[in-house]
């Protein structure tokens, strides 16, 4: 964790606790002296500014469209901004020191009942004002300290939410700091009375209108805090002042930011007043004012209206009026539709940035209120903006202006895809808006939009830097492409070759895509790693479905046919091999090891790449023909590659045996989550795929482990995987009625058993397959029921063959039942019916016809022929009459 260790943090807290005791003892004698003492031990205003995260958080909020902040954007466009990080270890300790002192003096430890009474407002406000803490809360040092710490945690939370704390050790420390500050601020807020909370929030609102920036972020975070929601906020006087400033004052940057932060919490009537004022601002703008002037004047009211739309506070009439203004400006040069980003001024770029954010909010929150002309404008514009961002296609670095515009454009693509979700056989009920717009998007615009985004991603991700703007745009781009249909991605990668030259040429093209995209599994951006895996999943599935079986010269010296996986996948596994070995050597199975991945981002990146490459390899095996699958399995066995994988997975699986919300790779691209949780999720799904695709190999490895490892593996398998795998196997049997035609199958999910009955004429044969509770680590058991027409040795041979197939050849229950059916069918299929009783099986002893006439070659049951000889008093064949 760098210089700041847990021991050092503990020492700082101990010293802070000593100061708290001194302040409280001084306060008992004189509140004035206590205030003066706090002024000496708490940081000054200049020292608080050193806790700031600088341009990072405000610039990120501007890029995301949360706050309008042109100064930071201009700086981002002019030069690269360093990766977000906390300023220094000393300032981290200063924050811990300060918040602990504030918590100890303002919110001393109370009983659970007393704290609940304070949270519910049981203590009267006037009485609370007379308490001994009132003077402390009025102190400028205390108020400044609370707001500074709240601003700090708001900034850290924003950066962590968007995975922009890039250094591993600082990321771990930032998580700890964020939780510590949040809990401390919550304790302080819970101890305040209503009047004290009002005073604090009014002070924050006033300072936000004066300074903006991080204080506006703090305003947004603090007003949404659970300990302020129960009060009327903003205070009527404060909200009145805010509305008055919006209606009568100059709409500058700080006021715009404050309006965006406070709007969700204002009363509905005041939201309507502000919306009307912003619409009036837009109405006063005309095309004759010129593109640059229009951009400078229109960006701020449009940014505020975006927040109004997101808060569901803009009337339908107001929404249509705003959209009408946007459409009326199409003939001007204000929109960047012609690939002229580098020639445009920063004001014009920022105006387009604000317009796209507004359209994304409108599509997300008010899709049914948009008219056809509005949808035409949205769909045509989003493709035009993407085309403008591809002006440097072929280059591995796109311009910073393109990166800035990609963030809202990608969000708009995500919003459209959510309103018009892709379905192969959709109905009107599947979409939110009418089907004509669905057809218009997916048939006319979606292919071009996603194709352009894919080309940007492939070129951009290879050379993307780690600065804030590049990281933000790459994340937004990954989320947009993550919603693309799999067949559309495959079409972009391989279909052109398929249509032109056939399957063999398409396989060559797919192999080239593997070579190009597999290195992205090692990209510094976690979102790029996940998206590369998502894209490659379709490619490896295509390769698996069309690969040919090996020829005779591929047989090695041991007469085993092996097939090596694609070299790009092997390269990724080799690149992460040393890191995986380090993790295995330095950790113990069954202990909490998630902190290890949090402390070093390089370790997390290589481990994730290793897991994703294995996931792709299993998908390749899954989609391959049975002969090719056996060749891949032989390769894995020969090099014992599964051993290192299982040792790593057992260290990454949650030792609690519980996973909250297991997501697919495609879903992990979209939802915000930290690297540690992503690795855990991928590890769980990969472990499930291993047991699903290679159960016999994993079972063999399990049987070779020591008692402790085997017990832990059995526990996590039973808790995480077995129930789902048993359910899948039994459900597959239920859905295989056509394949199992001629058999009666009863599948019981709860009992984990399948009973199959095969009938011939009026005779039935039964078989029962039972899955263990920790399936597939323990072998499947096969029990026989009624047996007719088959010798004991033959029946035992079939049973052993089925058991071996299920337990040692990675076979499914459906395939096992088909094997058993095939054996029975072949056995009885070649048997002729007895021409005496005209049955294949005898009605009493269920035997097949075994006695054969040497002349006509017809077969008869022993019992039937004996009865024929007895009743006819002859020993001749019933058919040809020759001597038997």
PyMOL commands that set and color helices and strands:
alter all, ss='L'
color gray80, all
select helices_A, chain A and resi 6-29+31-41+45-49+55-63+70-78+89-106+112-119+125-129+134-138+140-161+168-191+194-211+214-223+236-248+253-265+268-283+287-289+291-310+316-328+346-365+367-369+372-389+400-419+428-430+435-463+468-482+486-501+503-522+526-546+552-554+567-586+594-599+601-622+626-639+641-652+665-670+675-693+695-703+707-734+792-808+813-829+862-872
alter helices_A, ss='H'
color red, helices_A
select strands_A, chain A and resi 743-748+753-760+763-770+781-784+851-852+859-860
alter strands_A, ss='S'
color yellow, strands_A
deselect
rebuild
show_as cartoon
